[in-house]
């Protein structure tokens, strides 16, 4: 009876130790062992096994400051450079987000450089707080294309409607999804540059599958990741959080 009791204790301890760790089996045949306590979230399906090119939840910056230490740059100042800053008004995770403010005819556009030269497949993810009437977009980007820059794989938040454009300026919008106001909306995009196809998820729902991109995307090139307000609908305030870019 005593040996059975000791055996149960050993089994309990072993089970407890195993339950605190997770072994991830990667597609290349190698394993990663991580502490469960260190994991904030687990993404199944399209998991980011490749290189993380950009990740920012904006919690490490002081409220009222611009997150330039994270590589962010104000491409266009919208309502003014002092109106682009870290806020604790709303957050999708943690306690802070990036607040950007545009004005009629002049968008706020915040960019961060990424290097896609070594990958065929790229993902991005972004969370947008849907204020009533707010309009903004997230995209892959080349600020040096044309007069005002060129957008590739652009997802637009348009006052309750989620739309997509292969490239901008010039492409027609594709309707994707309707979302509720005063809630966070999270989008994820997968772009296979080799075959020119895109998949998009909105709040975990696949809303565009294996969409064939227009060939006019070629001249744009991709050098940056961008979030911006829409400058055609008067003054706009956007809140962005949990911005991520990674490879497969």
ZAPABA-131813 format. One record per residue (C-alpha): residue number from 1; residue in one letter; x, y, z. Coordinates in steps of 0.25 Angstrom, whole numbers, plus 5000, padded with zeros to 4 digits. Example, Ala and Ser with C-alpha at 12.3 -4.5 7.8 and 13.67 -1.06 7.14 Angstrom:
# residues 2
node seq:1, type:A, px:5049, py:4982, pz:5031
node seq:2, type:S, px:5055, py:4996, pz:5029
***
This chain:
# residues 248
node seq:1, type:X, px:5000, py:5000, pz:5000
node seq:2, type:X, px:5012, py:5009, pz:5003
node seq:3, type:X, px:5018, py:5007, pz:4990
node seq:4, type:X, px:5005, py:5010, pz:4983
node seq:5, type:X, px:5004, py:5023, pz:4990
node seq:6, type:X, px:5018, py:5027, pz:4986
node seq:7, type:X, px:5015, py:5023, pz:4972
node seq:8, type:X, px:5003, py:5032, pz:4971
node seq:9, type:X, px:5011, py:5043, pz:4977
node seq:10, type:X, px:5022, py:5041, pz:4966
node seq:11, type:X, px:5011, py:5040, pz:4955
node seq:12, type:X, px:5005, py:5053, pz:4960
node seq:13, type:X, px:5018, py:5061, pz:4961
node seq:14, type:X, px:5021, py:5056, pz:4947
node seq:15, type:X, px:5008, py:5060, pz:4941
node seq:16, type:X, px:5009, py:5073, pz:4948
node seq:17, type:X, px:5022, py:5076, pz:4942
node seq:18, type:X, px:5018, py:5071, pz:4928
node seq:19, type:X, px:5005, py:5080, pz:4929
node seq:20, type:X, px:5014, py:5093, pz:4931
node seq:21, type:X, px:5021, py:5091, pz:4917
node seq:22, type:X, px:5017, py:5089, pz:4903
node seq:23, type:X, px:5025, py:5082, pz:4892
node seq:24, type:X, px:5022, py:5088, pz:4878
node seq:25, type:X, px:5025, py:5079, pz:4866
node seq:26, type:X, px:5030, py:5088, pz:4855
node seq:27, type:X, px:5028, py:5084, pz:4840
node seq:28, type:X, px:5043, py:5083, pz:4838
node seq:29, type:X, px:5044, py:5071, pz:4847
node seq:30, type:X, px:5049, py:5079, pz:4859
node seq:31, type:X, px:5043, py:5081, pz:4873
node seq:32, type:X, px:5041, py:5093, pz:4882
node seq:33, type:X, px:5039, py:5092, pz:4897
node seq:34, type:X, px:5033, py:5104, pz:4903
node seq:35, type:X, px:5027, py:5108, pz:4917
node seq:36, type:X, px:5011, py:5109, pz:4916
node seq:37, type:X, px:5012, py:5121, pz:4926
node seq:38, type:X, px:5020, py:5128, pz:4915
node seq:39, type:X, px:5010, py:5126, pz:4904
node seq:40, type:X, px:4999, py:5138, pz:4903
node seq:41, type:X, px:4992, py:5131, pz:4892
node seq:42, type:X, px:4993, py:5119, pz:4882
node seq:43, type:X, px:4989, py:5120, pz:4868
node seq:44, type:X, px:4985, py:5107, pz:4861
node seq:45, type:X, px:4984, py:5105, pz:4846
node seq:46, type:X, px:4992, py:5116, pz:4840
node seq:47, type:X, px:5002, py:5116, pz:4851
node seq:48, type:X, px:5014, py:5126, pz:4850
node seq:49, type:X, px:5025, py:5116, pz:4849
node seq:50, type:X, px:5034, py:5125, pz:4841
node seq:51, type:X, px:5042, py:5137, pz:4844
node seq:52, type:X, px:5034, py:5149, pz:4852
node seq:53, type:X, px:5037, py:5161, pz:4844
node seq:54, type:X, px:5029, py:5171, pz:4852
node seq:55, type:X, px:5021, py:5170, pz:4865
node seq:56, type:X, px:5016, py:5181, pz:4874
node seq:57, type:X, px:5005, py:5182, pz:4884
node seq:58, type:X, px:5009, py:5196, pz:4888
node seq:59, type:X, px:5009, py:5193, pz:4903
node seq:60, type:X, px:5024, py:5196, pz:4905
node seq:61, type:X, px:5023, py:5211, pz:4901
node seq:62, type:X, px:5018, py:5222, pz:4910
node seq:63, type:X, px:5004, py:5228, pz:4908
node seq:64, type:X, px:5005, py:5241, pz:4899
node seq:65, type:X, px:5018, py:5237, pz:4892
node seq:66, type:X, px:5020, py:5232, pz:4878
node seq:67, type:X, px:5026, py:5218, pz:4877
node seq:68, type:X, px:5038, py:5222, pz:4869
node seq:69, type:X, px:5047, py:5212, pz:4877
node seq:70, type:X, px:5039, py:5201, pz:4870
node seq:71, type:X, px:5043, py:5205, pz:4856
node seq:72, type:X, px:5030, py:5213, pz:4854
node seq:73, type:X, px:5030, py:5225, pz:4845
node seq:74, type:X, px:5020, py:5236, pz:4842
node seq:75, type:X, px:5019, py:5236, pz:4827
node seq:76, type:X, px:5007, py:5245, pz:4826
node seq:77, type:X, px:5004, py:5254, pz:4838
node seq:78, type:X, px:4988, py:5255, pz:4837
node seq:79, type:X, px:4983, py:5264, pz:4848
node seq:80, type:X, px:4998, py:5267, pz:4852
node seq:81, type:X, px:5009, py:5259, pz:4857
node seq:82, type:X, px:5005, py:5262, pz:4872
node seq:83, type:X, px:4992, py:5255, pz:4869
node seq:84, type:X, px:4999, py:5241, pz:4866
node seq:85, type:X, px:5002, py:5234, pz:4880
node seq:86, type:X, px:5000, py:5223, pz:4889
node seq:87, type:X, px:4987, py:5223, pz:4896
node seq:88, type:X, px:4981, py:5215, pz:4908
node seq:89, type:X, px:4966, py:5219, pz:4903
node seq:90, type:X, px:4965, py:5205, pz:4897
node seq:91, type:X, px:4973, py:5192, pz:4896
node seq:92, type:X, px:4971, py:5179, pz:4889
node seq:93, type:X, px:4982, py:5173, pz:4898
node seq:94, type:X, px:4989, py:5178, pz:4910
node seq:95, type:X, px:4985, py:5193, pz:4913
node seq:96, type:X, px:4990, py:5201, pz:4901
node seq:97, type:X, px:4988, py:5203, pz:4886
node seq:98, type:X, px:4993, py:5212, pz:4875
node seq:99, type:X, px:4984, py:5224, pz:4873
node seq:100, type:X, px:4985, py:5231, pz:4860
node seq:101, type:X, px:4977, py:5244, pz:4855
node seq:102, type:X, px:4974, py:5248, pz:4841
node seq:103, type:X, px:4967, py:5260, pz:4835
node seq:104, type:X, px:4959, py:5263, pz:4823
node seq:105, type:X, px:4968, py:5262, pz:4811
node seq:106, type:X, px:4981, py:5258, pz:4819
node seq:107, type:X, px:4982, py:5244, pz:4824
node seq:108, type:X, px:4990, py:5239, pz:4836
node seq:109, type:X, px:4999, py:5228, pz:4831
node seq:110, type:X, px:5009, py:5220, pz:4840
node seq:111, type:X, px:5019, py:5211, pz:4834
node seq:112, type:X, px:5029, py:5201, pz:4838
node seq:113, type:X, px:5040, py:5195, pz:4829
node seq:114, type:X, px:5040, py:5180, pz:4826
node seq:115, type:X, px:5048, py:5171, pz:4818
node seq:116, type:X, px:5041, py:5160, pz:4809
node seq:117, type:X, px:5053, py:5157, pz:4800
node seq:118, type:X, px:5055, py:5144, pz:4806
node seq:119, type:X, px:5041, py:5138, pz:4806
node seq:120, type:X, px:5030, py:5135, pz:4797
node seq:121, type:X, px:5019, py:5134, pz:4807
node seq:122, type:X, px:5016, py:5146, pz:4817
node seq:123, type:X, px:5005, py:5147, pz:4827
node seq:124, type:X, px:5000, py:5160, pz:4834
node seq:125, type:X, px:4990, py:5162, pz:4846
node seq:126, type:X, px:4984, py:5174, pz:4852
node seq:127, type:X, px:4973, py:5178, pz:4861
node seq:128, type:X, px:4965, py:5191, pz:4859
node seq:129, type:X, px:4955, py:5197, pz:4869
node seq:130, type:X, px:4943, py:5201, pz:4861
node seq:131, type:X, px:4938, py:5214, pz:4866
node seq:132, type:X, px:4925, py:5219, pz:4860
node seq:133, type:X, px:4928, py:5225, pz:4846
node seq:134, type:X, px:4943, py:5221, pz:4847
node seq:135, type:X, px:4950, py:5217, pz:4834
node seq:136, type:X, px:4964, py:5212, pz:4833
node seq:137, type:X, px:4973, py:5202, pz:4826
node seq:138, type:X, px:4984, py:5192, pz:4828
node seq:139, type:X, px:4993, py:5188, pz:4817
node seq:140, type:X, px:5007, py:5184, pz:4811
node seq:141, type:X, px:5013, py:5196, pz:4805
node seq:142, type:X, px:5023, py:5203, pz:4797
node seq:143, type:X, px:5024, py:5218, pz:4800
node seq:144, type:X, px:5033, py:5221, pz:4788
node seq:145, type:X, px:5023, py:5216, pz:4778
node seq:146, type:X, px:5016, py:5228, pz:4770
node seq:147, type:X, px:5013, py:5241, pz:4777
node seq:148, type:X, px:5007, py:5236, pz:4789
node seq:149, type:X, px:5011, py:5222, pz:4791
node seq:150, type:X, px:5005, py:5208, pz:4786
node seq:151, type:X, px:4997, py:5198, pz:4795
node seq:152, type:X, px:4997, py:5183, pz:4793
node seq:153, type:X, px:4988, py:5174, pz:4800
node seq:154, type:X, px:4980, py:5185, pz:4806
node seq:155, type:X, px:4969, py:5182, pz:4816
node seq:156, type:X, px:4959, py:5194, pz:4818
node seq:157, type:X, px:4951, py:5197, pz:4830
node seq:158, type:X, px:4939, py:5205, pz:4825
node seq:159, type:X, px:4929, py:5208, pz:4836
node seq:160, type:X, px:4924, py:5194, pz:4838
node seq:161, type:X, px:4928, py:5188, pz:4825
node seq:162, type:X, px:4941, py:5181, pz:4823
node seq:163, type:X, px:4947, py:5182, pz:4808
node seq:164, type:X, px:4959, py:5177, pz:4801
node seq:165, type:X, px:4967, py:5183, pz:4789
node seq:166, type:X, px:4978, py:5175, pz:4782
node seq:167, type:X, px:4986, py:5188, pz:4780
node seq:168, type:X, px:4983, py:5203, pz:4782
node seq:169, type:X, px:4982, py:5212, pz:4775
node seq:170, type:X, px:4974, py:5206, pz:4764
node seq:171, type:X, px:4967, py:5193, pz:4768
node seq:172, type:X, px:4953, py:5190, pz:4771
node seq:173, type:X, px:4948, py:5187, pz:4785
node seq:174, type:X, px:4944, py:5173, pz:4789
node seq:175, type:X, px:4933, py:5172, pz:4800
node seq:176, type:X, px:4938, py:5163, pz:4811
node seq:177, type:X, px:4930, py:5164, pz:4824
node seq:178, type:X, px:4921, py:5173, pz:4833
node seq:179, type:X, px:4926, py:5176, pz:4847
node seq:180, type:X, px:4919, py:5182, pz:4859
node seq:181, type:X, px:4923, py:5196, pz:4864
node seq:182, type:X, px:4930, py:5199, pz:4877
node seq:183, type:X, px:4937, py:5186, pz:4877
node seq:184, type:X, px:4951, py:5181, pz:4873
node seq:185, type:X, px:4952, py:5174, pz:4859
node seq:186, type:X, px:4964, py:5165, pz:4856
node seq:187, type:X, px:4968, py:5162, pz:4842
node seq:188, type:X, px:4979, py:5153, pz:4837
node seq:189, type:X, px:4984, py:5152, pz:4823
node seq:190, type:X, px:4993, py:5141, pz:4816
node seq:191, type:X, px:4999, py:5145, pz:4803
node seq:192, type:X, px:5007, py:5135, pz:4794
node seq:193, type:X, px:5015, py:5144, pz:4786
node seq:194, type:X, px:5020, py:5132, pz:4777
node seq:195, type:X, px:5006, py:5129, pz:4772
node seq:196, type:X, px:4999, py:5142, pz:4775
node seq:197, type:X, px:4988, py:5137, pz:4784
node seq:198, type:X, px:4982, py:5143, pz:4796
node seq:199, type:X, px:4974, py:5137, pz:4808
node seq:200, type:X, px:4968, py:5146, pz:4819
node seq:201, type:X, px:4961, py:5143, pz:4832
node seq:202, type:X, px:4953, py:5153, pz:4840
node seq:203, type:X, px:4950, py:5150, pz:4855
node seq:204, type:X, px:4955, py:5136, pz:4852
node seq:205, type:X, px:4946, py:5134, pz:4840
node seq:206, type:X, px:4951, py:5131, pz:4826
node seq:207, type:X, px:4945, py:5142, pz:4818
node seq:208, type:X, px:4954, py:5141, pz:4805
node seq:209, type:X, px:4960, py:5128, pz:4800
node seq:210, type:X, px:4971, py:5126, pz:4790
node seq:211, type:X, px:4968, py:5140, pz:4783
node seq:212, type:X, px:4976, py:5142, pz:4771
node seq:213, type:X, px:4983, py:5155, pz:4771
node seq:214, type:X, px:4983, py:5165, pz:4759
node seq:215, type:X, px:4996, py:5164, pz:4752
node seq:216, type:X, px:4997, py:5179, pz:4753
node seq:217, type:X, px:5003, py:5177, pz:4767
node seq:218, type:X, px:5016, py:5174, pz:4761
node seq:219, type:X, px:5022, py:5188, pz:4759
node seq:220, type:X, px:5018, py:5192, pz:4774
node seq:221, type:X, px:5029, py:5184, pz:4782
node seq:222, type:X, px:5027, py:5182, pz:4797
node seq:223, type:X, px:5036, py:5190, pz:4806
node seq:224, type:X, px:5027, py:5193, pz:4818
node seq:225, type:X, px:5015, py:5190, pz:4827
node seq:226, type:X, px:5005, py:5201, pz:4828
node seq:227, type:X, px:4993, py:5206, pz:4836
node seq:228, type:X, px:4985, py:5218, pz:4832
node seq:229, type:X, px:4973, py:5226, pz:4833
node seq:230, type:X, px:4964, py:5229, pz:4821
node seq:231, type:X, px:4965, py:5244, pz:4817
node seq:232, type:X, px:4952, py:5244, pz:4809
node seq:233, type:X, px:4942, py:5244, pz:4820
node seq:234, type:X, px:4946, py:5256, pz:4829
node seq:235, type:X, px:4953, py:5255, pz:4842
node seq:236, type:X, px:4957, py:5241, pz:4846
node seq:237, type:X, px:4962, py:5234, pz:4858
node seq:238, type:X, px:4967, py:5220, pz:4858
node seq:239, type:X, px:4972, py:5211, pz:4869
node seq:240, type:X, px:4981, py:5200, pz:4865
node seq:241, type:X, px:4987, py:5188, pz:4873
node seq:242, type:X, px:4994, py:5175, pz:4872
node seq:243, type:X, px:5001, py:5178, pz:4859
node seq:244, type:X, px:5009, py:5166, pz:4853
node seq:245, type:X, px:5016, py:5162, pz:4841
node seq:246, type:X, px:5023, py:5148, pz:4839
node seq:247, type:X, px:5027, py:5138, pz:4829
node seq:248, type:X, px:5023, py:5123, pz:4827
***
